[in-house]
Amino acid sequence: MEIIRQRAYARAGLVGNPSDGYHGKTLSFIVRNYYAEVVLYPWEDVEIVLTHHDEYRFASVKELAADVRLHGYYGGLRLIKATIKKFVDYCEGRHELHDRNFAIRYSTNIPRQVGLAGSSAIIVATLRALEAYYEIKLPLAIKPSLALSVETEELGITGGLQDRAIQCYEGLLFMDFNLEHMTATKQATGFACGRYEPLDPALLPTVYIAFKADASEPTEVFHNNLRARYDQGEPAVVQAMVHFADLAQQARDALIAGKPELLDPLINENFDTRRRICRLPEEQIKMVEEARLAGASAKFAGSGGAIVGVYHGKVMLERLRSRMEAMGCQVIIPEIAEPQDNS
């Protein structure tokens, strides 16, 4: 039996987010420590297999309530179902699909709803599995836009291209979502695409990620509020998006110039700007403040719950870990580059 396994990894937005949904610029890297994996194999029907990540049976009503508070109402099944539907829509008129059915299931070890892009990882992994099963290669430049459309068009979830782009390209990626370019690609391909510039992860200074899973909030809560304010033309929000983009450009230029030491103030300013325009959870603000007291730079890695920044040396890292662990947070050193095959 042909068994297909495909993965997509967590990501961290280093500088520029959340301007990706507002024609801004971002710099992000993949976090290979955590991933979503999709397994697909021939089957008599098309079946999306229920896994332990989508709980429908609980020991008590209190357990059910705790699960909803932590994870929300929606698991990965709707993401897979919507991805398959969008894949079929895309292939219509472009690719002939064979008629062999399949079963598909997913697993993930990405901490849920802490801003490490767990939902989009399931979608990207599903697209990769479908590509392999139907022996179709989706154009890389449009794949992030197709993945985003799964959530925005099928499920009504607001988001930007950053997560999907870095998960499709992997490594370290600078992204420019210039409106004129995106409009032109939309007219040419049917998909609005950003300009994607892969960078060498070796350009990065020493970076860390810290997160606390029980401080999470579904990303659509954050994005939907900000979107409404931006669409209403609130000056502070509109100006902040321009500023986020400029910070990302400065970060990209600093890395290219071999000056990674310039990233610390850019990372801190990114968070400080976000704090000025958003009402953020006090516990998540404290994560950033504690990291800075340890000497590291810090900002949200995504919509909240996880932070990312730069540390300098082992002593600072231990200081950072001590402060974070006292808050119940976990600190990891992200694996960004693909492991070398030394066989």
BELFEN-V648534 format. One record per pair of residues at least 12 apart in sequence whose ideal C-beta (glycine too) atoms are under 7 Angstrom apart, sorted by the first residue. I is the first residue (numbers start at 1). GAP is how many residues later the second one is. If there is no record, write none. Layout:
i: {I,I}
gap: {GAP,GAP}
This chain:
i: {1,1,2,2,3,3,4,4,4,4,4,5,5,6,6,6,6,6,7,7,7,7,8,8,8,8,8,8,8,9,9,9,9,9,9,9,9,10,10,10,10,10,10,10,10,11,11,11,11,11,11,11,11,11,12,12,12,12,12,12,12,12,13,13,13,13,13,14,14,14,14,14,14,15,15,15,15,15,15,15,16,16,16,16,17,17,18,18,19,19,19,20,20,20,20,20,21,21,21,22,22,23,23,23,24,24,24,24,25,25,25,25,25,25,26,26,26,27,27,27,27,28,28,28,29,29,29,29,29,29,30,30,30,30,30,31,31,31,32,32,33,33,33,34,34,34,34,35,35,35,36,36,36,36,36,36,36,37,37,37,38,38,38,38,38,39,40,40,40,40,41,41,42,42,43,43,43,44,45,46,46,47,48,48,48,48,49,49,49,51,51,51,53,53,53,53,54,54,54,55,70,70,71,71,72,72,76,76,78,79,79,79,79,80,80,80,80,82,82,82,83,83,83,83,84,85,86,86,86,86,87,87,90,91,95,97,98,102,104,106,106,108,108,111,111,112,113,113,113,113,113,114,114,114,114,114,115,115,115,115,115,115,115,115,116,116,116,117,117,117,120,120,120,120,121,123,123,124,124,124,124,127,127,127,140,141,141,142,142,142,143,144,144,144,144,145,145,145,145,146,147,148,148,157,158,158,158,158,159,159,161,161,161,162,165,165,169,169,171,171,171,171,172,172,172,172,172,173,173,173,173,174,174,174,175,175,176,176,177,178,181,182,199,201,201,203,203,204,204,205,205,205,206,206,206,207,207,207,207,208,208,208,208,208,208,209,209,209,209,209,210,210,210,210,210,210,210,210,211,211,211,211,212,212,212,212,212,215,215,215,215,216,217,217,219,219,222,222,223,226,236,237,240,240,243,244,244,247,247,247,250,251,251,263,264,264,267,267,267,267,267,268,268,270,271,271,271,271,274,280,281,284,284,286,287,287,287,288,290,290,290,291,291,291,291,293,294,294,294,294,295,295,295,296,296,296,296,296,297,297}
gap: {40,41,39,40,36,38,36,37,125,128,129,32,34,32,119,122,123,126,28,29,30,118,27,28,113,116,117,120,159,21,22,23,25,26,112,158,161,21,24,25,100,106,107,108,111,17,18,19,20,105,106,152,155,156,16,17,19,104,197,289,296,322,13,15,149,288,289,13,14,15,237,253,294,12,232,233,236,251,252,255,228,229,231,232,145,285,142,208,222,225,226,140,141,142,155,157,138,139,202,208,219,154,155,156,153,217,220,221,150,151,152,220,223,224,136,149,222,147,221,224,225,134,138,145,137,143,172,175,305,307,136,137,140,141,306,85,178,303,303,304,299,301,302,75,76,77,82,74,75,86,70,72,74,82,85,86,89,69,70,88,66,68,87,88,91,66,62,64,89,93,61,62,58,60,58,59,60,57,56,55,56,56,29,32,33,56,54,55,56,54,55,56,22,23,54,55,21,22,23,12,144,146,41,42,41,146,30,46,77,40,43,44,71,24,26,42,46,68,72,73,40,43,44,67,46,69,60,63,64,68,40,43,56,45,41,37,36,31,25,16,19,13,14,100,102,104,103,104,105,106,192,97,99,102,191,192,104,185,186,187,188,189,190,191,185,186,190,46,50,185,27,43,44,47,46,24,27,23,40,43,44,16,19,20,28,52,55,47,49,51,25,17,20,21,24,16,46,47,48,45,17,13,16,63,62,65,66,69,60,64,14,16,33,13,29,31,27,29,27,30,165,166,27,28,29,32,164,23,24,25,26,23,25,78,19,21,18,19,17,17,14,12,56,135,136,52,57,51,56,55,58,105,104,105,106,101,102,103,127,88,101,103,112,123,125,92,97,99,123,125,77,81,96,97,114,119,120,121,94,95,118,119,75,93,115,116,117,66,68,69,90,89,87,88,83,84,81,82,80,52,41,40,33,37,30,26,29,19,22,23,16,12,15,47,33,46,30,31,32,42,43,29,31,29,17,27,28,29,26,24,23,20,21,41,20,40,42,19,33,34,37,16,18,29,33,30,22,25,26,29,17,21,24,13,14,15,20,24,12,13}
